[in-house]
Every structure is written in structure tokens, then in C-alpha cells.
């Protein structure tokens, strides 16, 4: 099933910025915050990293998963 464009350039820019920030935060969490500590810190870092990668995927494809499910988003 091909992804159809469901966001405009403003939404794409917003998702790109959020994706870059979350991806960077996730990498930093996994490199500096999680090592030597419990499993929860690792899981938190991985979740933040995955959220950032999803944002980058949405920006690249001009497609929003929330809009595809029928939710209205601001951007």
C-alpha cells in the first residue's frame, strides 16, 4: 500500500525538526545516560530514538501516521 501525502510543507518541516531533536536526544541518552544503569534507562533511550526516527520517516514521505488514522493534527 503506497503512502499518500497527507501533510503540507509546514507539517513536514515540523516533523523534520522534531525528528532531528528526538533522534539526537535518543542517541545522547543511549551514549551517556543509560550505560551502567538499569533497563528502564535503556528502554527510555530506545523509545526516544524510535520516536525521532518515525518523525524523520514522516517528514521524508510527507505522511503522518496520526492523520492516516483519522485524527486531526495542527500541523
N, CA, C and O atoms as a CHARMM CRD file, in Angstrom:
* protein
*
  300
    1    1 UNK  N      0.83900  -1.17000   0.00000 PROA 1      0.00000
    2    1 UNK  CA     0.00000   0.00000   0.00000 PROA 1      0.00000
    3    1 UNK  C      0.89400   1.24700   0.00000 PROA 1      0.00000
    4    1 UNK  O      1.65100   1.46600   0.94500 PROA 1      0.00000
    5    2 UNK  N      0.80800   2.05000  -1.04200 PROA 2      0.00000
    6    2 UNK  CA     1.63900   3.26000  -1.09300 PROA 2      0.00000
    7    2 UNK  C      1.13700   4.31900  -0.11400 PROA 2      0.00000
    8    2 UNK  O     -0.06000   4.42600   0.15100 PROA 2      0.00000
    9    3 UNK  N      2.05800   5.08100   0.40200 PROA 3      0.00000
   10    3 UNK  CA     1.70600   6.16000   1.32800 PROA 3      0.00000
   11    3 UNK  C      1.28800   7.37900   0.51600 PROA 3      0.00000
   12    3 UNK  O      2.01900   7.80100  -0.37900 PROA 3      0.00000
   13    4 UNK  N      0.13600   7.94600   0.81200 PROA 4      0.00000
   14    4 UNK  CA    -0.30300   9.14800   0.11700 PROA 4      0.00000
   15    4 UNK  C      0.00900  10.35800   0.97700 PROA 4      0.00000
   16    4 UNK  O     -0.10200  10.31700   2.20200 PROA 4      0.00000
   17    5 UNK  N      0.39800  11.42700   0.31900 PROA 5      0.00000
   18    5 UNK  CA     0.76300  12.66300   1.02100 PROA 5      0.00000
   19    5 UNK  C     -0.44200  13.18000   1.79100 PROA 5      0.00000
   20    5 UNK  O     -1.50800  13.38100   1.20700 PROA 5      0.00000
   21    6 UNK  N     -0.28900  13.40000   3.09700 PROA 6      0.00000
   22    6 UNK  CA    -1.39200  13.92700   3.89200 PROA 6      0.00000
   23    6 UNK  C     -0.97200  15.08800   4.79600 PROA 6      0.00000
   24    6 UNK  O     -1.72300  15.47200   5.69200 PROA 6      0.00000
   25    7 UNK  N      0.22800  15.65300   4.57000 PROA 7      0.00000
   26    7 UNK  CA     0.65700  16.84900   5.30000 PROA 7      0.00000
   27    7 UNK  C      1.25300  17.84100   4.30800 PROA 7      0.00000
   28    7 UNK  O      1.72900  17.45800   3.23900 PROA 7      0.00000
   29    8 UNK  N      1.22300  19.11100   4.67300 PROA 8      0.00000
   30    8 UNK  CA     1.79300  20.14200   3.80700 PROA 8      0.00000
   31    8 UNK  C      3.24800  20.40800   4.20700 PROA 8      0.00000
   32    8 UNK  O      3.80800  19.70700   5.05000 PROA 8      0.00000
   33    9 UNK  N      3.84300  21.41700   3.59700 PROA 9      0.00000
   34    9 UNK  CA     5.25800  21.69900   3.86200 PROA 9      0.00000
   35    9 UNK  C      5.48500  22.16800   5.30100 PROA 9      0.00000
   36    9 UNK  O      6.54300  21.90800   5.87400 PROA 9      0.00000
   37   10 UNK  N      4.51000  22.85000   5.88300 PROA 10     0.00000
   38   10 UNK  CA     4.64700  23.28200   7.28300 PROA 10     0.00000
   39   10 UNK  C      4.69500  22.07100   8.21700 PROA 10     0.00000
   40   10 UNK  O      5.52700  22.02400   9.12300 PROA 10     0.00000
   41   11 UNK  N      3.82600  21.10900   8.00700 PROA 11     0.00000
   42   11 UNK  CA     3.83200  19.89000   8.80400 PROA 11     0.00000
   43   11 UNK  C      5.08100  19.06600   8.57900 PROA 11     0.00000
   44   11 UNK  O      5.60900  18.44600   9.50300 PROA 11     0.00000
   45   12 UNK  N      5.54200  19.06700   7.35700 PROA 12     0.00000
   46   12 UNK  CA     6.76100  18.32400   7.04000 PROA 12     0.00000
   47   12 UNK  C      7.96900  18.92500   7.76000 PROA 12     0.00000
   48   12 UNK  O      8.80500  18.20100   8.30100 PROA 12     0.00000
   49   13 UNK  N      8.04900  20.25200   7.75900 PROA 13     0.00000
   50   13 UNK  CA     9.14200  20.93500   8.46000 PROA 13     0.00000
   51   13 UNK  C      9.06900  20.68300   9.95900 PROA 13     0.00000
   52   13 UNK  O     10.08800  20.43100  10.60200 PROA 13     0.00000
   53   14 UNK  N      7.86600  20.75200  10.51300 PROA 14     0.00000
   54   14 UNK  CA     7.68400  20.49600  11.94000 PROA 14     0.00000
   55   14 UNK  C      8.14300  19.08800  12.30700 PROA 14     0.00000
   56   14 UNK  O      8.84600  18.90300  13.30000 PROA 14     0.00000
   57   15 UNK  N      7.75300  18.10200  11.51700 PROA 15     0.00000
   58   15 UNK  CA     8.13500  16.71600  11.79400 PROA 15     0.00000
   59   15 UNK  C      9.63500  16.49700  11.61000 PROA 15     0.00000
   60   15 UNK  O     10.24100  15.70400  12.33200 PROA 15     0.00000
   61   16 UNK  N     10.23500  17.19700  10.64700 PROA 16     0.00000
   62   16 UNK  CA    11.67500  17.09300  10.44600 PROA 16     0.00000
   63   16 UNK  C     12.43500  17.62800  11.65300 PROA 16     0.00000
   64   16 UNK  O     13.37100  16.98800  12.13100 PROA 16     0.00000
   65   17 UNK  N     12.04000  18.79500  12.14700 PROA 17     0.00000
   66   17 UNK  CA    12.71500  19.38600  13.30400 PROA 17     0.00000
   67   17 UNK  C     12.53200  18.51200  14.54400 PROA 17     0.00000
   68   17 UNK  O     13.49300  18.23200  15.26100 PROA 17     0.00000
   69   18 UNK  N     11.29200  18.08300  14.79000 PROA 18     0.00000
   70   18 UNK  CA    11.04000  17.20700  15.94400 PROA 18     0.00000
   71   18 UNK  C     11.80300  15.89700  15.81000 PROA 18     0.00000
   72   18 UNK  O     12.35200  15.39800  16.79200 PROA 18     0.00000
   73   19 UNK  N     11.84500  15.33800  14.61200 PROA 19     0.00000
   74   19 UNK  CA    12.56300  14.09000  14.38400 PROA 19     0.00000
   75   19 UNK  C     14.05700  14.23000  14.64200 PROA 19     0.00000
   76   19 UNK  O     14.67500  13.35500  15.24700 PROA 19     0.00000
   77   20 UNK  N     14.63100  15.33200  14.18000 PROA 20     0.00000
   78   20 UNK  CA    16.06600  15.55200  14.40400 PROA 20     0.00000
   79   20 UNK  C     16.38000  15.73400  15.88400 PROA 20     0.00000
   80   20 UNK  O     17.35900  15.18200  16.38700 PROA 20     0.00000
   81   21 UNK  N     15.54800  16.50800  16.58100 PROA 21     0.00000
   82   21 UNK  CA    15.77700  16.74300  18.01400 PROA 21     0.00000
   83   21 UNK  C     15.63100  15.44400  18.80000 PROA 21     0.00000
   84   21 UNK  O     16.47000  15.12800  19.64400 PROA 21     0.00000
   85   22 UNK  N     14.56400  14.69000  18.52100 PROA 22     0.00000
   86   22 UNK  CA    14.34900  13.44100  19.25800 PROA 22     0.00000
   87   22 UNK  C     15.41200  12.39300  18.93600 PROA 22     0.00000
   88   22 UNK  O     15.84400  11.65900  19.82500 PROA 22     0.00000
   89   23 UNK  N     15.83200  12.31700  17.69100 PROA 23     0.00000
   90   23 UNK  CA    16.87500  11.36000  17.32800 PROA 23     0.00000
   91   23 UNK  C     18.17900  11.70100  18.04100 PROA 23     0.00000
   92   23 UNK  O     18.84600  10.81800  18.58100 PROA 23     0.00000
   93   24 UNK  N     18.53900  12.97700  18.04100 PROA 24     0.00000
   94   24 UNK  CA    19.75700  13.39100  18.73800 PROA 24     0.00000
   95   24 UNK  C     19.64700  13.12600  20.23800 PROA 24     0.00000
   96   24 UNK  O     20.59900  12.65500  20.85900 PROA 24     0.00000
   97   25 UNK  N     18.49200  13.42700  20.81400 PROA 25     0.00000
   98   25 UNK  CA    18.30100  13.19000  22.24100 PROA 25     0.00000
   99   25 UNK  C     18.37500  11.69900  22.56000 PROA 25     0.00000
  100   25 UNK  O     18.96800  11.31000  23.56600 PROA 25     0.00000
  101   26 UNK  N     17.78400  10.86800  21.71600 PROA 26     0.00000
  102   26 UNK  CA    17.83600   9.42500  21.93200 PROA 26     0.00000
  103   26 UNK  C     19.25000   8.88000  21.86500 PROA 26     0.00000
  104   26 UNK  O     19.63500   8.04200  22.68100 PROA 26     0.00000
  105   27 UNK  N     20.02500   9.35100  20.90000 PROA 27     0.00000
  106   27 UNK  CA    21.41200   8.89800  20.78200 PROA 27     0.00000
  107   27 UNK  C     22.21600   9.33400  22.00300 PROA 27     0.00000
  108   27 UNK  O     22.98700   8.55200  22.55900 PROA 27     0.00000
  109   28 UNK  N     22.03200  10.58600  22.41500 PROA 28     0.00000
  110   28 UNK  CA    22.75700  11.06900  23.59000 PROA 28     0.00000
  111   28 UNK  C     22.35300  10.31300  24.85100 PROA 28     0.00000
  112   28 UNK  O     23.19200  10.01300  25.70000 PROA 28     0.00000
  113   29 UNK  N     21.06700  10.01000  24.96800 PROA 29     0.00000
  114   29 UNK  CA    20.60900   9.23000  26.12500 PROA 29     0.00000
  115   29 UNK  C     21.25100   7.85000  26.14400 PROA 29     0.00000
  116   29 UNK  O     21.67400   7.37200  27.19600 PROA 29     0.00000
  117   30 UNK  N     21.32200   7.21600  24.98600 PROA 30     0.00000
  118   30 UNK  CA    21.89600   5.87400  24.93300 PROA 30     0.00000
  119   30 UNK  C     23.40600   5.88100  25.14400 PROA 30     0.00000
  120   30 UNK  O     23.96300   4.91200  25.65900 PROA 30     0.00000
  121   31 UNK  N     24.06900   6.95900  24.75300 PROA 31     0.00000
  122   31 UNK  CA    25.52400   7.01800  24.90100 PROA 31     0.00000
  123   31 UNK  C     25.97200   7.44800  26.29500 PROA 31     0.00000
  124   31 UNK  O     26.95300   6.92100  26.81900 PROA 31     0.00000
  125   32 UNK  N     25.26000   8.39900  26.89900 PROA 32     0.00000
  126   32 UNK  CA    25.75600   8.99800  28.13700 PROA 32     0.00000
  127   32 UNK  C     24.88200   8.75900  29.36300 PROA 32     0.00000
  128   32 UNK  O     25.39700   8.77300  30.48100 PROA 32     0.00000
  129   33 UNK  N     23.59400   8.54200  29.19700 PROA 33     0.00000
  130   33 UNK  CA    22.68500   8.45000  30.33300 PROA 33     0.00000
  131   33 UNK  C     22.39800   7.00900  30.73000 PROA 33     0.00000
  132   33 UNK  O     22.27800   6.71500  31.92000 PROA 33     0.00000
  133   34 UNK  N     22.28600   6.11600  29.77400 PROA 34     0.00000
  134   34 UNK  CA    21.86200   4.74500  30.05800 PROA 34     0.00000
  135   34 UNK  C     22.97500   3.79300  30.50000 PROA 34     0.00000
  136   34 UNK  O     22.72300   2.94400  31.35400 PROA 34     0.00000
  137   35 UNK  N     24.18100   3.89200  29.96500 PROA 35     0.00000
  138   35 UNK  CA    25.19600   2.89000  30.32400 PROA 35     0.00000
  139   35 UNK  C     25.46800   2.82600  31.82900 PROA 35     0.00000
  140   35 UNK  O     25.61400   3.84500  32.50400 PROA 35     0.00000
  141   36 UNK  N     25.52700   1.61600  32.31300 PROA 36     0.00000
  142   36 UNK  CA    25.82400   1.39900  33.71600 PROA 36     0.00000
  143   36 UNK  C     24.62400   1.50400  34.63400 PROA 36     0.00000
  144   36 UNK  O     24.77000   1.42700  35.85400 PROA 36     0.00000
  145   37 UNK  N     23.44200   1.67800  34.06900 PROA 37     0.00000
  146   37 UNK  CA    22.23500   1.80800  34.88100 PROA 37     0.00000
  147   37 UNK  C     21.23300   0.74400  34.46400 PROA 37     0.00000
  148   37 UNK  O     21.53500  -0.12800  33.64900 PROA 37     0.00000
  149   38 UNK  N     20.05800   0.82700  35.02200 PROA 38     0.00000
  150   38 UNK  CA    19.05000  -0.20200  34.81200 PROA 38     0.00000
  151   38 UNK  C     18.44700  -0.21800  33.42200 PROA 38     0.00000
  152   38 UNK  O     18.71400   0.63500  32.57500 PROA 38     0.00000
  153   39 UNK  N     17.62300  -1.22800  33.23500 PROA 39     0.00000
  154   39 UNK  CA    16.96100  -1.45800  31.95000 PROA 39     0.00000
  155   39 UNK  C     16.04400  -0.30600  31.58300 PROA 39     0.00000
  156   39 UNK  O     15.89500  -0.02000  30.39500 PROA 39     0.00000
  157   40 UNK  N     15.42400   0.36700  32.53600 PROA 40     0.00000
  158   40 UNK  CA    14.47600   1.42900  32.22900 PROA 40     0.00000
  159   40 UNK  C     15.12100   2.58700  31.49500 PROA 40     0.00000
  160   40 UNK  O     14.49500   3.19000  30.62300 PROA 40     0.00000
  161   41 UNK  N     16.34500   2.90600  31.82700 PROA 41     0.00000
  162   41 UNK  CA    17.03700   3.99300  31.10700 PROA 41     0.00000
  163   41 UNK  C     17.30600   3.60100  29.66100 PROA 41     0.00000
  164   41 UNK  O     17.18600   4.42800  28.75600 PROA 41     0.00000
  165   42 UNK  N     17.66600   2.34900  29.44500 PROA 42     0.00000
  166   42 UNK  CA    17.87900   1.87800  28.07400 PROA 42     0.00000
  167   42 UNK  C     16.58300   1.91600  27.28500 PROA 42     0.00000
  168   42 UNK  O     16.57000   2.35100  26.13400 PROA 42     0.00000
  169   43 UNK  N     15.49400   1.46600  27.89300 PROA 43     0.00000
  170   43 UNK  CA    14.20300   1.47500  27.20600 PROA 43     0.00000
  171   43 UNK  C     13.74500   2.90100  26.89300 PROA 43     0.00000
  172   43 UNK  O     13.20900   3.15800  25.81500 PROA 43     0.00000
  173   44 UNK  N     13.95200   3.81200  27.81400 PROA 44     0.00000
  174   44 UNK  CA    13.58400   5.21300  27.57800 PROA 44     0.00000
  175   44 UNK  C     14.38100   5.78900  26.41100 PROA 44     0.00000
  176   44 UNK  O     13.82400   6.47600  25.55500 PROA 44     0.00000
  177   45 UNK  N     15.67200   5.51200  26.37600 PROA 45     0.00000
  178   45 UNK  CA    16.50900   5.99700  25.28100 PROA 45     0.00000
  179   45 UNK  C     16.10000   5.41900  23.94000 PROA 45     0.00000
  180   45 UNK  O     16.06900   6.13200  22.93700 PROA 45     0.00000
  181   46 UNK  N     15.78700   4.13700  23.91600 PROA 46     0.00000
  182   46 UNK  CA    15.36100   3.49500  22.66700 PROA 46     0.00000
  183   46 UNK  C     14.02000   4.06600  22.21100 PROA 46     0.00000
  184   46 UNK  O     13.82400   4.29700  21.01800 PROA 46     0.00000
  185   47 UNK  N     13.09800   4.29500  23.14100 PROA 47     0.00000
  186   47 UNK  CA    11.79200   4.85800  22.78100 PROA 47     0.00000
  187   47 UNK  C     11.93500   6.25700  22.19000 PROA 47     0.00000
  188   47 UNK  O     11.27000   6.58200  21.20600 PROA 47     0.00000
  189   48 UNK  N     12.78500   7.07700  22.77300 PROA 48     0.00000
  190   48 UNK  CA    13.00600   8.42500  22.25400 PROA 48     0.00000
  191   48 UNK  C     13.65300   8.34900  20.87500 PROA 48     0.00000
  192   48 UNK  O     13.28200   9.10100  19.97400 PROA 48     0.00000
  193   49 UNK  N     14.60600   7.45800  20.70800 PROA 49     0.00000
  194   49 UNK  CA    15.25600   7.29200  19.41000 PROA 49     0.00000
  195   49 UNK  C     14.26100   6.82800  18.34700 PROA 49     0.00000
  196   49 UNK  O     14.26300   7.35600  17.23500 PROA 49     0.00000
  197   50 UNK  N     13.43100   5.87100  18.66300 PROA 50     0.00000
  198   50 UNK  CA    12.43300   5.37500  17.70100 PROA 50     0.00000
  199   50 UNK  C     11.43100   6.47100  17.35300 PROA 50     0.00000
  200   50 UNK  O     11.04600   6.60700  16.19200 PROA 50     0.00000
  201   51 UNK  N     11.00600   7.25100  18.33900 PROA 51     0.00000
  202   51 UNK  CA    10.08400   8.35500  18.06300 PROA 51     0.00000
  203   51 UNK  C     10.71600   9.36100  17.09900 PROA 51     0.00000
  204   51 UNK  O     10.04000   9.87500  16.20700 PROA 51     0.00000
  205   52 UNK  N     11.98700   9.63800  17.27400 PROA 52     0.00000
  206   52 UNK  CA    12.68400  10.54000  16.36700 PROA 52     0.00000
  207   52 UNK  C     12.79000   9.97600  14.95900 PROA 52     0.00000
  208   52 UNK  O     12.61900  10.70100  13.97900 PROA 52     0.00000
  209   53 UNK  N     13.07000   8.69900  14.86100 PROA 53     0.00000
  210   53 UNK  CA    13.16700   8.07000  13.54200 PROA 53     0.00000
  211   53 UNK  C     11.81500   8.03500  12.83600 PROA 53     0.00000
  212   53 UNK  O     11.75200   8.18200  11.61500 PROA 53     0.00000
  213   54 UNK  N     10.74300   7.84300  13.58300 PROA 54     0.00000
  214   54 UNK  CA     9.39800   7.89200  12.99100 PROA 54     0.00000
  215   54 UNK  C      9.11300   9.30200  12.47600 PROA 54     0.00000
  216   54 UNK  O      8.54700   9.46100  11.39500 PROA 54     0.00000
  217   55 UNK  N      9.49600  10.31300  13.23100 PROA 55     0.00000
  218   55 UNK  CA     9.31700  11.69100  12.77700 PROA 55     0.00000
  219   55 UNK  C     10.08300  11.97700  11.50400 PROA 55     0.00000
  220   55 UNK  O      9.56900  12.65200  10.61200 PROA 55     0.00000
  221   56 UNK  N     11.30100  11.47600  11.40400 PROA 56     0.00000
  222   56 UNK  CA    12.08400  11.65200  10.18500 PROA 56     0.00000
  223   56 UNK  C     11.45100  10.91700   9.00800 PROA 56     0.00000
  224   56 UNK  O     11.44200  11.42800   7.88800 PROA 56     0.00000
  225   57 UNK  N     10.92500   9.72300   9.25400 PROA 57     0.00000
  226   57 UNK  CA    10.23600   8.96000   8.21500 PROA 57     0.00000
  227   57 UNK  C      9.01000   9.71600   7.71100 PROA 57     0.00000
  228   57 UNK  O      8.76200   9.78600   6.50700 PROA 57     0.00000
  229   58 UNK  N      8.24400  10.28300   8.65200 PROA 58     0.00000
  230   58 UNK  CA     7.05600  11.04200   8.26300 PROA 58     0.00000
  231   58 UNK  C      7.42700  12.28000   7.45100 PROA 58     0.00000
  232   58 UNK  O      6.75300  12.60100   6.47300 PROA 58     0.00000
  233   59 UNK  N      8.48200  12.97000   7.84300 PROA 59     0.00000
  234   59 UNK  CA     8.90700  14.15900   7.10200 PROA 59     0.00000
  235   59 UNK  C      9.39600  13.78900   5.70900 PROA 59     0.00000
  236   59 UNK  O      9.09100  14.48600   4.74100 PROA 59     0.00000
  237   60 UNK  N     10.13700  12.71700   5.59700 PROA 60     0.00000
  238   60 UNK  CA    10.67800  12.29900   4.30300 PROA 60     0.00000
  239   60 UNK  C      9.56600  11.91100   3.33500 PROA 60     0.00000
  240   60 UNK  O      9.64900  12.21200   2.14400 PROA 60     0.00000
  241   61 UNK  N      8.53400  11.25100   3.83200 PROA 61     0.00000
  242   61 UNK  CA     7.45700  10.75500   2.98100 PROA 61     0.00000
  243   61 UNK  C      6.23900  11.67100   2.91600 PROA 61     0.00000
  244   61 UNK  O      5.26100  11.33400   2.24900 PROA 61     0.00000
  245   62 UNK  N      6.27200  12.82300   3.59200 PROA 62     0.00000
  246   62 UNK  CA     5.12400  13.74700   3.66000 PROA 62     0.00000
  247   62 UNK  C      3.85800  13.01000   4.08700 PROA 62     0.00000
  248   62 UNK  O      2.78600  13.20600   3.51500 PROA 62     0.00000
  249   63 UNK  N      4.00000  12.18000   5.08000 PROA 63     0.00000
  250   63 UNK  CA     2.90800  11.33500   5.52600 PROA 63     0.00000
  251   63 UNK  C      2.90800  11.30100   7.04400 PROA 63     0.00000
  252   63 UNK  O      3.96200  11.15300   7.66300 PROA 63     0.00000
  253   64 UNK  N      1.72700  11.43800   7.65300 PROA 64     0.00000
  254   64 UNK  CA     1.60300  11.42700   9.10700 PROA 64     0.00000
  255   64 UNK  C      0.77200  10.23000   9.53800 PROA 64     0.00000
  256   64 UNK  O     -0.33800  10.03600   9.04200 PROA 64     0.00000
  257   65 UNK  N      1.28300   9.44000  10.43800 PROA 65     0.00000
  258   65 UNK  CA     0.58200   8.24200  10.89300 PROA 65     0.00000
  259   65 UNK  C     -0.70200   8.61500  11.63100 PROA 65     0.00000
  260   65 UNK  O     -1.70600   7.91500  11.49900 PROA 65     0.00000
  261   66 UNK  N     -0.69300   9.69600  12.40000 PROA 66     0.00000
  262   66 UNK  CA    -1.89500  10.10300  13.13000 PROA 66     0.00000
  263   66 UNK  C     -2.99400  10.55400  12.17000 PROA 66     0.00000
  264   66 UNK  O     -4.16200  10.21900  12.36500 PROA 66     0.00000
  265   67 UNK  N     -2.63200  11.30300  11.15100 PROA 67     0.00000
  266   67 UNK  CA    -3.62200  11.71600  10.15000 PROA 67     0.00000
  267   67 UNK  C     -4.14000  10.52400   9.36400 PROA 67     0.00000
  268   67 UNK  O     -5.31200  10.48700   8.98700 PROA 67     0.00000
  269   68 UNK  N     -3.28800   9.56500   9.11900 PROA 68     0.00000
  270   68 UNK  CA    -3.71400   8.36900   8.39900 PROA 68     0.00000
  271   68 UNK  C     -4.75100   7.58300   9.20100 PROA 68     0.00000
  272   68 UNK  O     -5.58800   6.89200   8.62200 PROA 68     0.00000
  273   69 UNK  N     -4.69800   7.68700  10.54500 PROA 69     0.00000
  274   69 UNK  CA    -5.67100   7.00100  11.38900 PROA 69     0.00000
  275   69 UNK  C     -6.93900   7.82400  11.59100 PROA 69     0.00000
  276   69 UNK  O     -7.87000   7.36300  12.25200 PROA 69     0.00000
  277   70 UNK  N     -6.99400   9.05000  11.02700 PROA 70     0.00000
  278   70 UNK  CA    -8.20600   9.85000  11.09800 PROA 70     0.00000
  279   70 UNK  C     -8.19700  10.95700  12.12000 PROA 70     0.00000
  280   70 UNK  O     -9.18800  11.67600  12.24200 PROA 70     0.00000
  281   71 UNK  N     -7.11800  11.12500  12.86300 PROA 71     0.00000
  282   71 UNK  CA    -7.02200  12.21300  13.85000 PROA 71     0.00000
  283   71 UNK  C     -6.64700  13.50700  13.14800 PROA 71     0.00000
  284   71 UNK  O     -5.88100  13.50500  12.18400 PROA 71     0.00000
  285   72 UNK  N     -7.19200  14.61000  13.63900 PROA 72     0.00000
  286   72 UNK  CA    -6.83700  15.91900  13.10900 PROA 72     0.00000
  287   72 UNK  C     -5.63100  16.44800  13.87900 PROA 72     0.00000
  288   72 UNK  O     -5.62700  16.44400  15.11000 PROA 72     0.00000
  289   73 UNK  N     -4.61900  16.89700  13.16300 PROA 73     0.00000
  290   73 UNK  CA    -3.43300  17.47500  13.79800 PROA 73     0.00000
  291   73 UNK  C     -3.30900  18.93300  13.38100 PROA 73     0.00000
  292   73 UNK  O     -3.80800  19.34100  12.33300 PROA 73     0.00000
  293   74 UNK  N     -2.64300  19.69700  14.20800 PROA 74     0.00000
  294   74 UNK  CA    -2.48400  21.12700  13.91300 PROA 74     0.00000
  295   74 UNK  C     -1.57200  21.34200  12.70300 PROA 74     0.00000
  296   74 UNK  O     -1.85200  22.20000  11.86600 PROA 74     0.00000
  297   75 UNK  N     -0.49300  20.57600  12.60300 PROA 75     0.00000
  298   75 UNK  CA     0.44600  20.77700  11.51400 PROA 75     0.00000
  299   75 UNK  C      0.32200  19.65000  10.54700 PROA 75     0.00000
  300   75 UNK  O      1.03100  19.61900   9.54100 PROA 75     0.00000
